[in-house]
Amino acid sequence: MFFLRLLSRLPLSFLYAFSDFLFFVSFHVVRYRRKLVAKNLKNSFPDKTEHELKAIERAFYCNLCDYGVEMLKLLTMSKDELSRRMVFKNPEVPESFKQNHQSILFLASHQFNWEWLLVSASISFPMAIDFVYQPVKSEFFNKLSLQSRTRFGAYAIKRDEVAREIIKRKNVLRGIAIVADQYPGYGRDKKYVTNFLNQETAFFYGTNQLAQLTQYPAIYYKIKKIRRGYYEASPFIVSTPPYEKTSDTAIESYVRIVEDMIREHPSGWLWSHNRWKKRHLKN
């Protein structure tokens, strides 16, 4: 950890030079998950030409390598620098909920750089930030990611403890951050199956259940990469209460907003994730 923190103190200009080297190795030498990425892109964009798909693939790997060094930099990046590099647009949207003493669901997706989005929200958002996470098998990575994500006061909630923490912190004015577009890997998870990017796709239904449980409005933050190392995050209202027990409004609206965002900026999404596994597709 000490060595990583030492590397993190290097200027981003130096780290981006290292990202260029990582791109060459991962794209041309190791060919990290290139077959999976190519398959995901082809299935998602059947109308695009081979040339267009290759251009998206190449740009994605550049963004992926930048993401790696940006995660490293997050260990020691100052509040001022992070605030300059991840700018929240239309601050009046969350501020209006704060004025009404209304907590919200803060929804995101695996659009680069979602980690900067979470940590910078702890600085720029007008209310406290809680975030839901799923621990991974690596104890080292869990410790590293939690240290980064909680640096400026965000409160971590394990996915299996969401209901208890919601009740425990019900009087805290907050945004509950969820990156909700990943594959629902557990057979016990309730799923929402829909057509997404031209494919039958399963999503966690927990996002919809959380909206029903809390009766919080849901806001999606769309990330746009302005240039290397600089992003903008813009809010979109996904859904507002009251939510009926039989309503899928929150999850369906989220899926469509994420889909539109990916179509608009296809190289910014995490294509190397095995998103369309077939197991556990049905409830």
BAFI-3210 file (N, C-alpha, C; in Angstrom, 3 decimals, decimal comma, padded with zeros to 6 digits):
// residues 283
n [1|2|3|4|5|6|7|8|9|10|11|12|13|14|15|16|17|18|19|20|21|22|23|24|25|26|27|28|29|30|31|32|33|34|35|36|37|38|39|40|41|42|43|44|45|46|47|48|49|50|51|52|53|54|55|56|57|58|59|60|61|62|63|64|65|66|67|68|69|70|71|72|73|74|75|76|77|78|79|80|81|82|83|84|85|86|87|88|89|90|91|92|93|94|95|96|97|98|99|100|101|102|103|104|105|106|107|108|109|110|111|112|113|114|115|116|117|118|119|120|121|122|123|124|125|126|127|128|129|130|131|132|133|134|135|136|137|138|139|140|141|142|143|144|145|146|147|148|149|150|151|152|153|154|155|156|157|158|159|160|161|162|163|164|165|166|167|168|169|170|171|172|173|174|175|176|177|178|179|180|181|182|183|184|185|186|187|188|189|190|191|192|193|194|195|196|197|198|199|200|201|202|203|204|205|206|207|208|209|210|211|212|213|214|215|216|217|218|219|220|221|222|223|224|225|226|227|228|229|230|231|232|233|234|235|236|237|238|239|240|241|242|243|244|245|246|247|248|249|250|251|252|253|254|255|256|257|258|259|260|261|262|263|264|265|266|267|268|269|270|271|272|273|274|275|276|277|278|279|280|281|282|283]
n.u [000,826|001,963|003,813|002,106|000,805|002,959|003,543|001,172|001,468|002,812|002,764|-000,227|000,308|002,617|001,635|-000,266|001,379|002,402|000,004|-000,308|001,688|000,645|-001,610|-000,488|000,625|-001,607|-003,423|-002,062|-000,127|-000,659|-003,356|-005,724|-008,703|-009,779|-011,280|-013,697|-014,503|-014,769|-016,846|-018,944|-019,277|-019,974|-022,393|-023,911|-024,013|-025,129|-025,504|-023,297|-020,250|-017,386|-015,078|-015,922|-016,542|-013,997|-012,708|-014,121|-013,471|-010,675|-010,545|-011,901|-010,063|-008,016|-009,346|-009,834|-007,258|-006,481|-008,331|-007,298|-004,879|-005,961|-007,483|-005,406|-004,251|-006,253|-005,846|-004,299|-005,065|-005,912|-008,700|-009,269|-008,081|-009,469|-012,064|-011,804|-011,433|-013,578|-016,516|-019,593|-022,538|-025,437|-026,148|-028,377|-030,314|-029,878|-029,755|-032,315|-033,700|-032,425|-033,245|-035,853|-035,582|-035,161|-033,928|-032,068|-031,808|-028,780|-027,837|-025,583|-023,463|-021,238|-019,486|-016,708|-015,290|-016,348|-015,525|-014,181|-016,410|-017,993|-016,281|-015,761|-018,316|-018,636|-017,433|-018,589|-021,361|-024,559|-025,394|-024,906|-023,056|-023,791|-022,711|-023,372|-021,827|-020,270|-018,377|-015,275|-013,323|-010,630|-008,897|-007,017|-007,666|-010,248|-009,696|-008,113|-009,877|-011,956|-010,608|-010,019|-012,593|-013,833|-012,423|-013,147|-015,306|-017,515|-019,964|-019,791|-021,757|-022,387|-023,643|-025,313|-026,270|-027,958|-030,757|-030,855|-029,086|-030,377|-032,568|-031,213|-029,922|-031,931|-032,613|-030,672|-029,840|-029,212|-027,490|-027,869|-025,595|-025,417|-024,020|-025,487|-025,547|-024,245|-023,652|-026,015|-024,867|-025,505|-027,464|-029,627|-030,417|-032,972|-034,129|-034,291|-035,320|-034,710|-034,731|-031,697|-029,372|-029,780|-029,938|-031,080|-031,092|-030,074|-030,739|-029,934|-032,667|-032,779|-032,361|-034,817|-036,352|-035,175|-035,889|-038,648|-038,698|-037,518|-038,851|-037,600|-036,701|-035,062|-031,965|-029,994|-026,568|-024,953|-021,902|-019,533|-016,685|-014,566|-011,977|-008,758|-008,489|-010,403|-013,749|-017,351|-020,321|-023,669|-026,994|-029,905|-033,316|-034,586|-036,773|-039,624|-041,173|-044,674|-043,970|-045,484|-046,030|-046,001|-044,773|-042,308|-040,956|-038,644|-036,343|-036,673|-036,642|-034,071|-032,523|-033,051|-032,023|-029,308|-028,723|-029,114|-027,051|-024,777|-024,970|-024,520|-021,920|-020,028|-017,428|-016,845|-017,869|-017,807|-016,733|-015,231|-016,215|-017,872|-020,720|-023,005|-023,518|-025,063|-026,024|-028,269|-030,041|-032,805|-035,362]
n.v [-001,206|001,226|001,641|001,983|004,345|006,054|006,008|007,149|009,810|010,886|013,172|013,560|013,777|012,263|009,770|009,337|008,963|006,499|005,119|005,118|003,309|001,030|000,698|-000,085|-002,553|-004,026|-003,955|-004,624|-006,598|-008,419|-008,569|-008,192|-009,533|-009,095|-010,543|-010,890|-008,206|-007,384|-009,089|-008,239|-005,597|-005,955|-007,368|-005,491|-003,287|-003,858|-002,529|-001,009|-000,489|-002,631|-001,134|001,045|-000,273|-001,229|001,170|002,114|000,077|000,389|002,997|002,502|000,843|002,677|004,430|002,641|002,060|004,617|004,894|003,081|004,328|006,659|005,731|004,952|007,475|008,559|007,844|009,772|012,223|015,664|017,504|019,875|019,460|017,202|018,221|020,080|018,425|016,690|017,835|018,879|019,357|021,518|022,067|022,877|020,942|018,632|020,315|021,330|019,144|018,872|021,234|020,601|018,735|016,109|012,979|011,137|008,642|008,019|007,349|005,574|004,387|002,017|003,916|005,620|008,204|006,356|005,977|008,331|009,947|009,091|009,639|012,368|013,330|013,295|015,619|017,685|017,392|018,428|017,097|014,354|011,411|008,091|004,835|001,873|-001,258|-004,222|-006,545|-007,963|-010,946|-010,483|-009,368|-007,325|-005,657|-004,888|-003,376|-001,357|-000,112|000,750|002,549|004,561|005,342|006,289|008,481|011,202|011,230|009,613|007,083|003,665|000,910|-002,442|-004,651|-006,734|-005,700|-003,631|-003,089|-003,017|-000,899|001,198|001,628|002,171|004,600|006,366|008,958|010,562|013,025|012,380|011,131|008,065|006,157|004,129|001,884|000,460|-001,230|-003,637|-007,192|-009,379|-011,546|-013,592|-016,489|-016,241|-013,634|-011,324|-010,521|-008,208|-008,574|-007,503|-005,945|-004,761|-002,806|-004,277|-006,897|-009,622|-008,935|-009,108|-007,296|-006,141|-006,295|-005,026|-002,255|-001,153|-002,197|-000,892|001,750|001,527|000,786|002,980|005,157|007,239|009,816|009,111|009,844|009,922|010,127|011,226|010,720|012,599|012,585|015,173|015,907|014,344|013,301|015,035|015,553|015,767|015,701|015,127|015,594|013,507|013,112|010,136|008,758|009,447|009,372|008,753|005,178|002,329|-001,019|-002,874|-001,626|-001,061|001,195|002,673|001,007|000,409|002,955|003,741|001,834|002,586|005,191|004,710|003,121|004,967|006,741|005,133|004,637|007,181|007,764|005,474|004,367|004,816|003,042|000,034|-002,366|-004,670|-006,234|-009,272|-009,073|-010,290|-012,953|-016,147|-017,678|-017,750|-015,998|-015,918|-015,424]
n.w [000,000|000,779|-001,278|-003,477|-002,745|-002,855|-005,614|-006,428|-005,890|-007,970|-010,753|-012,761|-015,465|-015,808|-015,008|-016,988|-019,164|-018,467|-018,672|-021,445|-022,121|-020,841|-022,413|-024,901|-024,184|-023,160|-025,282|-027,690|-027,084|-024,790|-025,294|-023,807|-022,925|-025,470|-027,351|-026,002|-025,651|-028,328|-029,150|-027,447|-028,329|-031,037|-030,840|-029,522|-031,181|-033,945|-036,343|-036,903|-038,743|-039,386|-039,231|-037,657|-035,260|-034,518|-034,035|-031,794|-030,010|-029,735|-028,633|-026,271|-024,862|-024,436|-022,693|-020,596|-019,633|-018,823|-016,785|-014,932|-014,016|-013,061|-010,944|-009,271|-008,745|-007,253|-004,647|-003,363|-004,340|-004,120|-002,656|-004,058|-006,579|-007,522|-007,614|-009,633|-011,772|-011,964|-012,651|-011,418|-013,040|-013,291|-010,460|-009,092|-009,184|-007,323|-005,111|-004,843|-003,846|-001,411|-000,133|000,301|002,219|001,370|000,849|-001,691|-004,339|-005,751|-008,733|-010,844|-013,551|-015,141|-016,421|-017,505|-015,509|-013,074|-010,445|-009,724|-009,851|-007,643|-005,409|-005,703|-005,382|-002,670|-002,010|-003,565|-003,545|-002,240|000,033|002,365|001,320|000,853|-000,121|-001,968|-002,003|-003,334|-001,755|-002,884|-003,614|-003,106|-000,406|-000,254|-002,455|-001,705|000,604|-000,497|-002,361|-000,671|000,993|-000,849|-001,718|000,574|001,414|001,632|003,295|002,511|003,139|003,567|002,473|002,705|000,216|001,085|003,426|003,062|003,610|006,431|006,964|005,723|007,386|009,766|009,192|008,530|009,216|008,218|005,925|002,661|-000,288|-001,767|-003,248|-006,105|-008,343|-010,851|-013,085|-013,417|-013,941|-012,502|-010,420|-008,573|-007,984|-006,294|-006,477|-007,208|-010,412|-013,162|-016,288|-019,526|-022,807|-023,824|-025,358|-027,739|-026,839|-024,795|-021,442|-018,068|-015,118|-011,792|-009,671|-007,354|-007,288|-008,012|-005,934|-003,780|-004,292|-003,903|-001,200|000,163|-000,898|-002,210|-004,548|-007,679|-009,139|-012,007|-012,763|-015,453|-017,021|-018,755|-020,699|-021,023|-021,797|-021,623|-018,364|-017,405|-016,532|-016,826|-014,892|-015,227|-014,039|-014,310|-013,954|-012,914|-011,735|-009,665|-006,420|-005,543|-005,380|-006,617|-005,409|-007,458|-009,514|-012,035|-012,620|-011,743|-012,271|-015,001|-016,233|-015,516|-016,943|-019,618|-019,741|-019,246|-021,467|-023,578|-022,958|-023,367|-026,105|-027,018|-026,089|-026,719|-026,259|-023,660|-021,821|-019,751|-021,444|-021,181|-019,207|-018,516|-019,401|-020,469|-019,569|-019,560|-017,472|-014,718|-015,885|-015,876|-013,371]
ca.u [000,000|002,859|004,387|001,057|000,618|004,119|003,304|000,011|001,874|003,372|001,807|-001,053|000,966|003,511|000,810|-000,885|002,416|002,390|-001,229|-000,021|002,448|-000,303|-002,458|000,261|000,774|-002,906|-004,129|-001,292|000,710|-001,463|-004,689|-006,576|-010,137|-010,180|-012,353|-014,929|-014,873|-015,227|-018,162|-019,921|-019,526|-020,668|-023,774|-024,603|-024,145|-025,114|-025,560|-022,017|-019,302|-016,219|-014,163|-016,464|-016,383|-012,579|-012,379|-014,672|-012,674|-009,384|-010,778|-012,254|-008,858|-007,345|-010,079|-009,645|-005,924|-006,552|-009,078|-006,392|-003,972|-006,795|-007,782|-004,189|-004,112|-007,304|-005,374|-003,683|-005,503|-006,511|-010,078|-009,308|-007,782|-010,569|-013,210|-011,542|-011,409|-014,929|-017,382|-021,014|-023,378|-026,799|-026,210|-029,685|-031,171|-029,819|-029,999|-033,765|-034,102|-031,915|-034,104|-037,093|-035,184|-035,454|-032,807|-032,251|-030,972|-027,757|-027,544|-024,504|-023,183|-019,801|-019,004|-015,493|-014,704|-017,367|-014,904|-014,018|-017,750|-018,387|-015,449|-015,955|-019,636|-018,452|-016,958|-019,400|-022,792|-025,088|-025,807|-023,979|-023,061|-023,619|-022,602|-023,563|-020,753|-020,184|-016,996|-014,702|-012,556|-009,323|-008,912|-006,201|-008,420|-011,332|-009,136|-007,671|-011,020|-012,688|-009,827|-010,200|-013,975|-014,285|-011,436|-013,734|-016,478|-018,595|-020,290|-019,874|-022,801|-022,311|-024,894|-026,167|-026,712|-028,622|-032,026|-030,564|-028,456|-031,402|-033,328|-030,290|-029,550|-033,098|-032,709|-029,546|-030,113|-028,105|-027,653|-027,393|-024,991|-025,449|-023,659|-026,497|-025,633|-023,433|-024,351|-026,457|-024,182|-025,976|-028,718|-030,718|-030,788|-034,120|-033,606|-035,183|-034,829|-035,248|-033,863|-030,736|-028,335|-030,135|-029,758|-031,774|-030,123|-030,573|-030,274|-030,372|-033,956|-032,627|-032,501|-036,249|-036,806|-034,690|-036,754|-039,927|-038,490|-037,206|-039,681|-036,726|-036,515|-033,816|-031,272|-028,850|-025,521|-024,312|-020,529|-018,995|-015,250|-014,316|-010,661|-008,053|-008,389|-011,446|-015,086|-018,544|-021,398|-024,939|-028,091|-031,149|-034,317|-034,980|-038,129|-040,001|-042,246|-044,747|-043,774|-046,357|-045,307|-045,926|-044,206|-040,905|-040,589|-037,284|-035,334|-036,844|-036,160|-032,607|-031,980|-033,139|-031,093|-027,961|-028,602|-028,922|-025,727|-023,790|-025,043|-023,942|-020,477|-019,826|-016,098|-016,675|-018,497|-016,907|-017,011|-014,442|-016,968|-018,679|-022,040|-024,112|-023,503|-026,402|-026,508|-029,082|-030,734|-034,207|-035,567]
ca.v [000,000|002,379|001,826|002,536|005,738|006,782|006,178|008,013|011,212|011,357|013,999|012,808|013,761|011,109|008,570|009,120|008,373|005,081|004,584|004,851|002,057|-000,022|000,472|-000,869|-003,925|-004,699|-004,004|-005,259|-007,723|-009,356|-008,617|-008,422|-009,712|-008,454|-011,311|-010,572|-006,823|-007,356|-009,739|-007,360|-004,449|-006,399|-007,709|-004,292|-002,325|-004,639|-001,662|-000,325|-001,177|-003,198|-000,021|001,796|-001,093|-001,250|002,487|002,138|-000,852|001,009|004,112|001,918|000,406|003,901|004,884|001,661|002,260|005,888|004,602|002,430|005,280|007,611|005,072|005,063|008,865|008,877|007,570|010,957|013,447|016,649|017,896|020,919|018,904|016,338|019,081|020,694|017,413|016,123|018,981|018,563|020,336|021,725|021,776|023,223|019,750|018,041|021,339|021,454|018,054|019,208|022,261|019,926|017,708|014,857|012,156|010,638|007,566|008,601|006,227|005,719|003,181|001,817|004,868|006,247|007,453|006,287|006,085|009,763|010,492|008,803|010,319|013,814|013,665|013,550|016,997|018,658|017,173|019,218|016,236|013,252|010,332|006,685|004,053|000,431|-001,968|-005,666|-006,948|-008,965|-011,962|-009,966|-008,486|-006,161|-004,747|-004,322|-002,338|-000,260|000,615|001,424|003,707|005,613|005,794|006,936|009,496|012,496|011,124|008,737|006,001|002,413|-000,045|-003,712|-004,927|-007,610|-005,001|-002,403|-002,841|-002,639|000,423|002,182|001,920|002,749|005,971|006,963|010,384|011,264|013,546|011,770|010,474|006,682|005,931|002,740|001,599|-000,599|-001,866|-004,833|-008,470|-009,920|-012,821|-014,610|-017,108|-015,810|-012,244|-011,059|-009,863|-007,543|-008,974|-006,607|-005,788|-003,682|-002,858|-005,323|-008,221|-009,915|-008,565|-009,131|-006,269|-006,264|-005,679|-004,350|-000,806|-000,869|-002,506|000,160|002,911|001,260|000,759|004,306|006,191|008,350|010,048|008,572|010,700|009,301|011,065|010,883|011,218|012,916|012,876|016,395|015,604|013,420|013,725|016,016|014,990|016,464|014,818|015,837|014,836|013,229|012,528|008,800|008,473|010,120|008,673|007,431|003,976|001,211|-002,274|-003,619|-000,754|-001,216|002,483|003,101|000,220|000,540|004,285|003,695|001,052|003,343|006,317|004,154|002,693|006,173|007,265|004,272|004,888|008,504|007,708|004,019|003,946|005,132|002,038|-001,062|-003,481|-005,856|-007,025|-010,313|-008,593|-011,084|-014,363|-016,718|-018,293|-016,905|-014,948|-015,868|-015,479]
ca.w [000,000|000,828|-002,615|-004,336|-002,365|-003,374|-007,050|-006,595|-005,754|-009,237|-011,517|-013,697|-016,776|-015,797|-014,935|-018,294|-020,011|-018,106|-019,251|-022,864|-022,152|-020,510|-023,583|-025,882|-023,686|-023,029|-026,565|-028,761|-026,648|-023,998|-025,931|-022,640|-023,150|-026,724|-027,986|-025,280|-025,974|-029,721|-029,195|-026,814|-029,201|-032,256|-030,486|-029,061|-032,291|-035,188|-037,531|-037,110|-039,612|-038,714|-038,959|-036,521|-034,060|-034,157|-033,477|-030,445|-029,209|-029,439|-027,712|-024,977|-024,153|-023,964|-021,508|-019,528|-019,055|-018,084|-015,555|-013,992|-013,371|-012,319|-009,671|-008,462|-008,335|-006,292|-003,291|-002,758|-005,011|-003,218|-002,927|-005,082|-007,898|-007,935|-007,934|-010,945|-012,819|-012,066|-012,426|-011,351|-013,735|-012,789|-009,014|-008,534|-009,124|-005,978|-004,093|-004,642|-002,953|-000,082|000,453|000,713|003,190|000,682|000,401|-003,052|-004,849|-006,629|-009,612|-011,818|-014,315|-015,325|-017,417|-016,960|-014,426|-012,035|-009,121|-009,474|-009,613|-006,274|-004,420|-005,831|-004,845|-001,239|-001,897|-004,284|-003,410|-001,115|001,140|002,604|000,337|001,186|-001,354|-001,843|-002,691|-003,184|-001,509|-003,772|-002,902|-002,727|000,757|-000,565|-003,321|-000,896|001,464|-001,356|-002,921|000,403|001,415|-001,856|-001,803|001,814|001,803|001,947|004,159|002,052|004,071|002,815|002,847|001,996|-000,490|001,892|004,633|002,628|004,309|007,818|006,985|005,344|008,605|010,740|008,817|007,884|009,535|007,596|004,592|001,913|-001,568|-001,708|-004,558|-006,587|-009,733|-010,915|-014,408|-013,482|-014,065|-011,210|-010,474|-007,645|-008,372|-005,408|-006,753|-008,066|-011,604|-014,108|-017,609|-020,544|-023,973|-023,574|-026,396|-028,695|-026,255|-023,556|-020,411|-016,693|-014,191|-010,412|-009,374|-006,076|-007,458|-007,964|-004,572|-002,889|-004,522|-003,245|000,250|000,694|-001,515|-002,588|-005,988|-008,220|-010,108|-012,672|-013,152|-016,723|-017,063|-020,077|-020,686|-021,787|-022,352|-020,740|-016,974|-017,061|-016,747|-016,341|-014,440|-015,378|-013,437|-015,022|-013,074|-013,362|-011,267|-008,423|-005,712|-004,886|-006,170|-006,286|-005,208|-008,713|-010,533|-012,416|-013,201|-011,425|-012,965|-016,454|-016,623|-015,392|-018,065|-020,873|-019,683|-019,414|-022,865|-024,396|-022,666|-024,021|-027,550|-027,263|-025,815|-026,577|-025,814|-022,250|-020,955|-019,405|-022,351|-020,836|-018,233|-019,161|-019,002|-020,992|-019,212|-019,686|-016,240|-013,831|-016,644|-015,438|-011,919]
c.u [000,865|003,429|003,357|000,794|001,762|003,959|002,168|000,372|002,557|002,330|001,002|-000,429|001,912|002,689|000,111|000,129|002,518|001,139|-001,034|000,750|001,523|-001,215|-001,742|000,340|-000,567|-003,591|-003,376|-000,569|-000,126|-002,832|-005,756|-008,058|-010,620|-011,287|-013,693|-015,414|-015,434|-016,616|-019,234|-020,281|-020,331|-022,126|-024,581|-024,882|-024,101|-025,106|-024,242|-021,099|-018,147|-015,230|-014,635|-016,287|-014,934|-012,160|-012,902|-013,843|-011,345|-009,541|-011,150|-011,007|-008,025|-008,010|-009,885|-008,293|-005,845|-007,279|-008,165|-005,482|-004,753|-007,234|-006,583|-004,045|-005,118|-006,869|-004,851|-004,157|-006,199|-007,958|-010,158|-009,074|-008,926|-011,799|-013,037|-011,703|-012,742|-015,916|-018,845|-021,816|-024,753|-026,940|-027,550|-030,598|-031,060|-030,092|-031,486|-034,285|-033,620|-032,826|-035,426|-036,830|-035,481|-034,162|-033,108|-031,469|-030,071|-027,260|-026,434|-024,382|-021,677|-019,300|-017,811|-015,713|-015,660|-016,775|-014,647|-015,362|-018,156|-017,608|-015,642|-017,334|-019,558|-018,005|-018,007|-020,895|-023,325|-025,624|-024,802|-024,127|-022,837|-023,427|-022,711|-022,459|-020,838|-018,735|-016,548|-013,818|-011,216|-009,443|-008,119|-006,986|-009,583|-010,830|-008,734|-008,848|-011,803|-011,930|-010,004|-011,599|-014,439|-013,374|-012,062|-015,102|-017,614|-018,742|-020,550|-020,954|-022,619|-023,676|-025,845|-026,727|-027,502|-029,867|-031,780|-029,995|-029,442|-032,197|-032,447|-030,027|-030,718|-033,214|-031,560|-029,958|-028,951|-028,504|-027,080|-026,917|-024,964|-025,014|-024,410|-026,563|-024,810|-024,295|-024,752|-026,005|-024,704|-027,324|-029,890|-031,191|-032,056|-033,666|-034,710|-034,602|-035,519|-034,321|-033,002|-029,593|-028,530|-029,974|-030,628|-030,779|-030,790|-029,921|-030,681|-031,733|-033,883|-032,744|-033,959|-036,809|-036,381|-035,516|-038,093|-039,800|-038,328|-038,199|-038,858|-036,799|-035,155|-033,258|-030,104|-027,848|-024,765|-022,928|-020,099|-017,520|-014,983|-012,986|-009,942|-007,931|-009,430|-012,816|-016,160|-019,593|-022,707|-026,085|-029,291|-032,118|-034,769|-036,433|-038,366|-041,131|-043,568|-044,557|-044,748|-045,539|-045,111|-045,246|-042,727|-040,325|-039,129|-036,246|-035,452|-036,344|-034,637|-031,978|-031,976|-032,183|-029,661|-027,731|-028,360|-027,527|-024,651|-023,802|-024,398|-022,428|-020,052|-018,463|-015,877|-017,248|-017,591|-017,227|-016,249|-015,112|-017,825|-020,148|-023,172|-023,904|-024,935|-026,925|-027,267|-029,825|-032,183|-034,279|-035,842]
c.v [001,262|002,682|002,437|004,006|006,610|007,035|007,167|009,493|011,752|012,197|013,145|012,756|012,565|009,812|008,289|008,585|006,872|004,405|004,262|003,544|000,872|-000,337|-000,397|-002,333|-004,660|-004,897|-004,832|-006,531|-008,783|-009,594|-008,958|-008,401|-009,137|-009,218|-010,997|-009,170|-006,733|-007,982|-008,838|-006,177|-004,844|-006,711|-006,481|-003,303|-003,059|-003,790|-000,943|-001,172|-001,743|-002,108|000,782|001,027|-001,133|000,073|002,610|001,255|-000,223|002,140|003,607|001,508|001,601|004,400|003,944|001,840|003,578|005,690|003,979|003,407|006,351|007,034|005,161|006,475|009,241|008,649|008,827|012,272|014,382|016,931|018,897|020,347|018,025|017,152|019,773|019,685|016,668|017,204|018,534|019,696|020,416|021,403|022,111|021,998|019,061|019,047|021,487|020,345|018,315|020,220|021,682|018,799|016,305|014,151|011,593|009,351|008,162|007,469|006,558|004,415|003,081|002,624|005,593|007,728|007,481|006,373|007,554|010,410|010,302|009,634|011,832|014,240|013,948|014,983|017,983|018,535|017,918|018,387|015,105|012,185|008,993|005,945|002,575|-000,260|-003,459|-006,047|-008,018|-009,903|-011,447|-008,987|-007,209|-005,162|-004,118|-003,160|-001,116|000,564|001,358|002,638|004,866|006,209|006,567|008,085|010,789|012,359|010,251|007,550|004,725|001,497|-001,317|-004,045|-005,775|-006,925|-003,737|-002,110|-002,370|-001,226|001,524|002,603|002,645|004,220|006,729|008,461|011,210|011,722|013,152|011,391|009,077|006,299|004,446|002,713|000,326|-001,333|-003,142|-006,088|-008,984|-011,366|-013,907|-015,166|-016,645|-014,382|-012,180|-010,186|-009,189|-007,805|-008,127|-006,610|-004,555|-003,837|-004,073|-006,742|-008,390|-009,790|-008,565|-008,020|-006,655|-005,593|-004,865|-002,843|-000,391|-001,113|-001,433|001,432|002,734|001,315|002,160|005,376|007,448|008,577|009,521|009,516|009,926|010,388|010,531|011,529|011,439|013,258|014,064|016,290|014,746|014,010|014,732|015,477|015,966|015,429|015,608|014,993|014,686|012,577|011,192|008,521|009,228|009,352|009,418|006,277|002,904|-000,072|-003,049|-002,818|-001,052|000,093|002,839|002,338|000,372|001,893|004,347|002,983|001,875|004,543|005,831|003,739|003,889|006,757|006,449|004,502|006,225|008,499|006,241|003,602|004,175|004,107|000,830|-002,317|-004,750|-006,712|-008,042|-010,107|-009,540|-012,582|-014,890|-017,320|-017,256|-015,802|-014,793|-015,924|-016,918]
c.w [000,000|-000,549|-003,566|-004,016|-002,874|-004,871|-007,302|-006,531|-007,008|-009,968|-012,495|-015,092|-016,889|-015,803|-016,263|-019,312|-019,741|-018,655|-020,729|-023,030|-021,848|-021,687|-024,610|-025,458|-023,699|-024,376|-027,603|-028,326|-025,922|-024,628|-024,877|-023,016|-024,488|-027,433|-027,337|-025,631|-027,387|-029,854|-028,598|-027,698|-030,445|-031,969|-030,103|-030,182|-033,632|-036,454|-037,808|-037,988|-038,792|-038,338|-037,748|-035,220|-033,596|-033,520|-032,045|-029,521|-028,797|-028,418|-026,330|-024,202|-023,677|-022,687|-020,330|-018,843|-018,300|-016,760|-014,500|-013,277|-012,614|-010,974|-008,728|-007,912|-007,254|-004,848|-002,595|-003,380|-004,028|-003,602|-004,075|-006,473|-008,395|-008,336|-009,273|-012,076|-012,975|-011,665|-012,453|-011,986|-013,063|-011,301|-008,388|-008,422|-007,763|-004,866|-003,807|-003,723|-001,527|000,604|000,940|001,716|002,661|000,277|-000,987|-003,262|-005,926|-007,533|-010,604|-012,590|-014,506|-016,534|-016,796|-016,690|-013,254|-010,627|-008,768|-009,182|-008,158|-005,275|-004,501|-005,333|-003,346|-000,980|-002,405|-004,057|-002,182|000,043|001,282|001,518|001,032|-000,134|-001,051|-002,628|-002,405|-002,934|-002,506|-002,964|-002,396|-001,557|000,497|-001,410|-002,563|-000,046|000,653|-001,857|-001,845|000,919|000,443|-001,787|-000,571|002,246|002,286|002,618|003,680|002,996|003,275|003,376|002,028|001,393|000,343|003,137|004,317|003,456|005,740|007,899|006,596|006,576|009,625|010,464|008,175|008,137|008,969|006,197|003,686|000,492|-001,447|-003,099|-004,894|-008,047|-010,092|-012,251|-014,523|-013,592|-012,689|-011,057|-009,566|-008,095|-007,539|-005,697|-007,604|-009,214|-012,413|-015,493|-018,667|-021,751|-023,773|-024,563|-027,306|-028,166|-025,023|-022,415|-019,039|-015,876|-012,775|-010,260|-008,086|-006,164|-007,351|-006,565|-003,586|-003,053|-003,819|-001,727|000,828|000,277|-001,790|-004,102|-006,422|-009,285|-010,694|-013,054|-014,359|-016,775|-018,501|-019,936|-021,605|-022,534|-021,318|-019,325|-016,537|-017,472|-016,276|-015,970|-014,447|-014,834|-014,361|-014,031|-013,669|-012,995|-009,968|-007,751|-005,868|-005,870|-005,696|-006,171|-006,501|-009,826|-010,764|-012,951|-012,963|-012,230|-014,482|-016,941|-016,556|-016,580|-019,345|-020,884|-019,881|-020,863|-023,785|-024,201|-023,371|-025,527|-027,909|-027,099|-025,635|-026,043|-024,324|-021,296|-020,794|-020,227|-021,996|-019,761|-018,996|-018,805|-019,386|-020,776|-019,267|-018,389|-015,398|-014,591|-016,185|-013,916|-011,488]
res [m|f|f|l|r|l|l|s|r|l|p|l|s|f|l|y|a|f|s|d|f|l|f|f|v|s|f|h|v|v|r|y|r|r|k|l|v|a|k|n|l|k|n|s|f|p|d|k|t|e|h|e|l|k|a|i|e|r|a|f|y|c|n|l|c|d|y|g|v|e|m|l|k|l|l|t|m|s|k|d|e|l|s|r|r|m|v|f|k|n|p|e|v|p|e|s|f|k|q|n|h|q|s|i|l|f|l|a|s|h|q|f|n|w|e|w|l|l|v|s|a|s|i|s|f|p|m|a|i|d|f|v|y|q|p|v|k|s|e|f|f|n|k|l|s|l|q|s|r|t|r|f|g|a|y|a|i|k|r|d|e|v|a|r|e|i|i|k|r|k|n|v|l|r|g|i|a|i|v|a|d|q|y|p|g|y|g|r|d|k|k|y|v|t|n|f|l|n|q|e|t|a|f|f|y|g|t|n|q|l|a|q|l|t|q|y|p|a|i|y|y|k|i|k|k|i|r|r|g|y|y|e|a|s|p|f|i|v|s|t|p|p|y|e|k|t|s|d|t|a|i|e|s|y|v|r|i|v|e|d|m|i|r|e|h|p|s|g|w|l|w|s|h|n|r|w|k|k|r|h|l|k|n]
***
